[in-house]
Amino acid sequence: MRKFITLRLYFLQLLVSASFNTYAQDSSRTFWDGFFMNTDYSKPFVSEIHSTQCKVELGFNKVESEFDLLEEKSRFQRPMVELHLGFEAPLYASGYGIKGSKKNWGFGLRLPLSIHVLEDMWGPETAPVINTDYRFGAPRFVAIRKISGNRFIKNISFSWIPMFHECTHLGDEITIYRMDEKFPITRINVSYEYTEFQVTLNDPEKSTDNCHSLKLGLVYRLSDRGQGWFSARKNVEITQDINIPTSAYRAEYYVDYQYQRNKGFLASKRCVNIFSLEVRNRLRYGYPLYRKLNGIWETKEMKETMVFCFNFYAGYKFLPNINENSHSVSLLFHAYNGINPYGQLRNYSSYPFFGIALTYEP
């Protein structure tokens, strides 16, 4: 914990130092010129789970019977829809990356917000929303250092969110269904605050050039809702005498790799080929799950543990013109396996998903 706090203070000191150095060396710009300027670095990779990217995905996943109004059990039962809506509002930027600046250092502030929805589009008549996740909080501090003369490393960038809030909600129909079926747990209140730190080598910076990029990330929970990452109220969300242990884990970490190319076979500056992979060591929550066997609901106790999750995208990014700062649309194949990434469903460790994703980047 002490080392983590020291790292955060060093990063903040780095931002302040970069600020003074930038303005000391560039008399043509003032402090006020940077307000509401955007930064193109420290943006999420395509494979970064629950990022601020905008995606619409259609595919197949594993529908668990306790969240399935049809009460059927099949590994890939029917198509599902995943909707990711997010943006990062620019607050401040200075130095590298700003038009007219020739500095090797840059830093900025952005305010991120994202919403992620899992919907059973081809389920019963109402096509119920299964789960919705929300994420918002403090601004994101970003910084970048351009590296010249190195054959392999072009830059190194940093991102830090001091405190972010995540909360999740089951769809109304799913909650009512669980109450009607008299589940011992009608819902879990997954709600917590965390801090997140990222370091990226060869940040693509919204460029379409050939690039191998690597990102290391750490998520550390700050708050405690009763059981750590979540809480459950007796006689309201817990209808029977169940003991749910408090979480013993606070941190999750991940590695992202992304490769993009605009040259070679089936690739160009307006049709950029992308491969993106995330490996994340994520916590499986330790509350029971329920499965219907031969018409009878059975309880399976789950133990809290860390599980490696794999998220992979491959496809193409299409740009309307060669301008690297223009908006883009991507068509990608998506495959995932690991912890169910949605709200209360995170006590399921075997969650496969494969499908097609359409993304938009402004």
N, C-alpha and C positions, 0 to 999 in steps of 0.2 A: 504493500500500500504506500509506504514512504517513497519508494522508488518511482511509483506511478505519479504521485503528487509532484515530485521533483521534476519529472519529465514534462508534466503539464506547465509548471512554472517556467521551465527553460523555453518551451515553445512560445509562451506569452512574451517572454523577454526577447525572443527572436523577432517577433512581430513588431514590438516597439522599437527595437534597434533598427530594423529594416525601414521603418517609417521615418525616423530621423535622418538616416543615411540617404534615403531617397530624396527628401526635400532639400537636404544640404547640398546635393550634387545637381539638382535640377531646379534652377531658379525660375524657369519659365512656367512652372506649375505651382499652384497654391494648394493648401490643405483642402479648401472647399471644392476644388475641381473634382475630387474623387467621389463625392457623394452620388449614390445611385448608379455608379459605373459597374459594369458586369466584369466577371472574371471567367475565363474559359478553362482554367485548370482546376484540379481537385474535384472533377465531376465524377459521378458514379460510373463504373464499368457496366456493361450490359448485364453481366451475370450477377451483379451485386444484389442479394436478396432484399426485397422490400426497400428499394432505393426510391429516389425522387423522379426517376424516369417515367414517362407516360407509355403504358403498354396495354394492349388488348390481346388476350390470349384465348385460344380455343383448343382444348385437348381433352385427354382422358386421364383420370386419376383413380385412386382407390377410395371408393365411397364406403365409409364405415357405417354400420347399421344404426348406431345410436344417433347419427346425424342424417339419416336417410329416411324420408317420409314414406318411401315405398317398402321399407323394412326388408330389403333384399340384400344379399351378400354376394358380391361379385368383384373380382379384382379390377376389371375395367368395365364398368357397368354402362356408362353413357357419357356423352360429351359434357364437359364443365367449362365455365367461363371464369377466367381470372382477369380482373380489371385493376390496373395500377395507375393512379392519377397523382401527379406530384409536380412541384416546381420549387425553385430556389430564388427568391426575390433578391435582387442585388441591392446592397446597402452602401458599400464603399469599396473602392479599389484604387491602387496606386502602384507605380513602378512598372515592372515587366508585364507585357501583355496589353498595356494601355496604348492607344493610338498615339504615335509621336514620341513615345518613351523608348530610350535605348538602354535602360537599366537591366542588369542581370538578376536583380531581386524584384519580386513583386509580392504583394499581399492584399487581402481583401476580406470583406464580410458579406455573407449571404444568409438569408432566412429561409430554411427548408421547411416544407410541409408535404405530407403524403398520405394518401388513403388507398387501402388495398382491400379488394372485395373478392370473395369466392362465392360463385352463384351456380346453383344446380339448374341450369337453363332448360334442360330437357327432362326435368323431374315431373312431379305431379302437376296439376293444372296451374298452380300459382308460380311455378319455377322459383322456388324459395331462395333467398339469400342465406347462405349458411353462416358466413362470418364476415365481419368488417373490422379492419384494423386502422387506427389513426396514429399519426406521429407528428409532433410539433414541439417547439420549445425555444431554446436560446439560439442566437445566430451561430453560424458556422465560421470559424476563423480559418482562412486558407493562406498559404504562402508557397512560393516557388523560387528555386534557385537554378538559373540556366548554367549549364556546364559546357564550356567550349573546349575544343581540342581533344575530346575523348571519343574514341571510335564507337563505343558501345552505350555509354550513358549520356543522354542529351540534357537531362534535367532531373531534379528531385523536388517533389512537392509534398506539402503537409496539409492536413485537415484536422481540426479539433472542434467538436461540439461539447461545450462545458456541461450542459445539462439538457437532456431531451426527454420528452414524455411519450410513452406508448400506452395506449389503451385499446381494448378489443371488445366487440359486442357480437353475440350470437344473433342470427336473424330471429324475428319475432315468432315465425312459424315453428322454427326449430325449438325455441324455448317452450312454447306452448305444448309442442309434441312431447318434450321430455317431462313436462309436468303431468300431462295426461297419462303417460306411460309409468308414472310414479317412480322415476329414477331417484336414487338416493342423492344424486347431485344434479340439480336442474341447470346450473351454469357455474362457471368459475370467473371471477372478476380479475382478469389479467390486466394489471395496471402497475406501472413502475416508471421511475426516472433513471436515466443512465447517462454516462459520458462515453464518448467515442473518439478514438484517435486513429489516424491513417497516415501512412508514409507510402509514396508512390515513386518508383523509378521509371523514367521515360514516360512521364505523363503525356498522353496524346494531345492534350490542349485543344481538342476539337479539330485538330489537323487530320487530313486524310492520307498523309504520307505513310509509307511502310514503317511499322513500329511494333516492337515487342515491349509490352508494359507489364509491370509487376507491382502489386499493391499489398501491403500488410496492414491489418486492422485489428483493433482491440475494442471490445465493448465491456464496460464495467458498471454494474448496477449500483446506484447510489441509495435508493429508497428501500423501504420494507413495508409491505402492505399486510403483514400478518403471517404469511407463509413465504415471504421473500418476493418472488416475481408476481405473486398473485394473492388473492384472499377469497374466502367464501364464508358468508354469514349463515350461522345456524338458524334453523327454522324458516329460512328464506331461500337460500341457495343450496343448503344442505338439509334435507328433510329426514335423514336418519342419523343414527349415532355413528359417525365416521371420523376417524382420526387421520388428518392429512398432515404429514410432517413438514416442518419448515425447511426451506431450501438451504442446502449447505454450500451452494456454488454462487459466485457473484460475477464471474468473468466468462466471456466467450471471445474467441479469436478466429481470424480467417485469413486466407491467402487468395488473391485474385490474380489471374493471368489473362491478358488480352492481346491478341495479335490481329493487326489489320494490314491490308495490302491493297495498293491501287495499281500494281503492275503485275504482269504475268498472265497466266491462263485464266480467262473469265474474270478479269478485274480491270478497273479503270478509275480515273479520278472522280467520275460521277457515279460509279458503281463499285463501291469499296467492299471487299471481302472481309468478314469479321469472324473470329473465333474467340470465345470468351468462356472462362471456367472459374468457378469459385469453389474452394474447399473450406468449409466452416465447421469448427468444432462447437456444436450447439447443445444447449441443455434440454434434455427431455424431462418434462415436468412429472412429479411423482404422485399423481392422484389416479384413482382407478379408472378403467375403461369398461364399457359394457357392450356385450355382443349377444345377439339373439340366435340361439341354437334350438332347433325343433320347437319354435314358438315360445321359448322360455328365455328370459333375460338372465345372462350369467355375468358375474363380476370377476374381473381379472385385476389383481393388484399390480401396480406398476412401481418400479423403483427409480428414483431420480438418478440420472446418469448423463454423462457427456457422450454425444454421438457425432461422428463425422457426417456432414451433409455435402452433396455434390450437385452443383447447379451449372448447366452447360447450355450455351447458345452458339449457333452457327448459321450464317446467312450473309445477307448483303445490306449495306446502307446506300440509299439512293439520294443524290443531291440534285436540286434543280439547276445548279450551275457550279462552276469550279471554285467559286468563292468559298473558302474554308469556313467562314463564319456564318454561312447561310443555314437555314433549317434543313432537316433531313428526315426521311422516313426509312425505316428498316423492316425487312421481312426476314424472319429468323425461325429456325427449328429450335425448340426448347425441350430439354430433358432434365429431370430432377429426381433425386432419390435421397431420402434422409428423414429428419424430423418434419412432421407436418408444420409448415411455417405459419399457420393461421390460428391465432388466439387460443381458445380452449383446447383445440385439437392437437396441441403440442405435446401431449402425452403419448401420441402415436409415433413410433420411431420408424415405421415402414410406410413411407408415403411416396409412391412413384407417380410421376406426371410426365407426359410427353404430348407435344402439340405444336401449334404454329403461333408465333407472336408477331404482332404489328406494333412497332414503336414509333414515337415521334419525338424529335429533339429540336427545340426552337433555336 
